[in-house]
Amino acid sequence: MTQYILRRVLYLIPTFFGATFLAFLIIQLAPGDYLTQMELDPKVTPETIARLRSQFGLDQPIYVQYLLWMNNLFHLNLGYSFSYQAPVLEVIWPRVVNSMWIVIPSTLLLYLVAIPIGVYGAVRPYSFGDKLFSFLAYVGLSVPSFFLALIAIYVLLQIKFKTGVLLFPVGGMTSSGFEQMGRLEQIKDILWHLVVPVLLATANDIAGLSRLMRGQMMEVLGQDYIRTARAKGLSERVVIYKHAFRNAVIPFVATLGGLLPSLISGAGFIEVVMAWPGITPFFLDAIANQDLYVIAGFLTVGLVLLLLGNLLSDLLLAWVDPRIRYF
């Protein structure tokens, strides 16, 4: 196992350099940059533009810019944000924390709900409950998350207009006067704003994951060793949860590698629709402003987490399934 880990770590090195260079190259191929937009401002002189290009190395060839950026990266410096006039890490970290408020609870809720629903559907196939969950799953898969967010906003506003009571906020992360609240009140206020985004972020994933779990369980329950276990007189609970479930859950362990980058990737367009100050609106603004080092830094952090997550998922697979051995 130790040799396998060392080999994987060595494989990660060329993968990291290749992926970062490809991302940096694609970003550079886009026409113009942030300073190009500054050239349209009559208050900014050409001399200032030239000085900034020289200061940040933007007048150098792409490979030189990449090497300069990698040198800063090895010193844990992700670069400088042109738009915010601050280091990239200092700018993106508060947004990452804001996104984690949604991503971590929604991920936990996803597995706590989707896996039991999938097991239930496999153990009682074509029952009323299974058909109901299947119908809801198909609806969840067919409706985009941003459209669900719009529906939720409409429903909440209609309830407020008719009753005068706003059950949950329809946008933002905090209420007015948040800074004057006590610490406990601030947490309660964020949790109140968090309910709808978490449910929306989980809805689509629950639909897909529950269907996948149902299919895996039904396939495993049809195997010969399951029939043998039942013939030996083992209880149905032992057959389902000790023998069938442990083998059916293996594909889910393989997907755990994607959880680490998802912690900083945000909740997608739900953050945009719900006006949540997370990483997705910030990343879209960086693309619109052609803020080179913000885009590259964010992609680099996601890449590192993805590589480490894949390594971790491989190790967990060996722990879950004793038949898997790495040499």
Helices and strands as residue ranges (DSSP letters): H 2-29, H 34-38, H 46-55, H 62-74, E 80-81, E 86-87, H 88-123, H 128-142, H 145-163, G 178-180, H 183-221, H 224-231, H 236-238, I 239-244, H 245-248, H 250-254, G 255-258, H 259-265, H 269-273, H 279-289, H 292-320
